[in-house]
Amino acid sequence: MDIAFLQELEHIIQDRKQNPSENSYTSKLFQKGINKVAQKVGEEAVELVIEAKDDNEALFLNEAADLMYHYLVLLTAKGYELKDVVKILEERHR
């Protein structure tokens, strides 16, 4: 697994915020505002929990991916990066 893809995805999301494209779902999310972005994270989290109760690997992993994507959008919308969260996790680990 190459975790570097998360950083690449994060950079793409940041670019969509700074350089909106009318054909980009990500840009449209940013245009709708922080409340809509946060709502999407909540929706995806609930969908992931629902799928966790079943044994359908594909549905569960797809919902996990949706949540991760929307979480990265929320971090970007709030002006943070994944490294900010990793720093806190590292500090907690000590």
Secondary structure, 3 states (H helix, E strand, C coil): CCCHHHHHHHHHHHHHHHCCCCCCHHHHHHHHCHHHHHHHHHHHHHHHHHHHCCCCHHHHHHHHHHHHHHHHHHHHHCCCCHHHHHHHHHHHHC
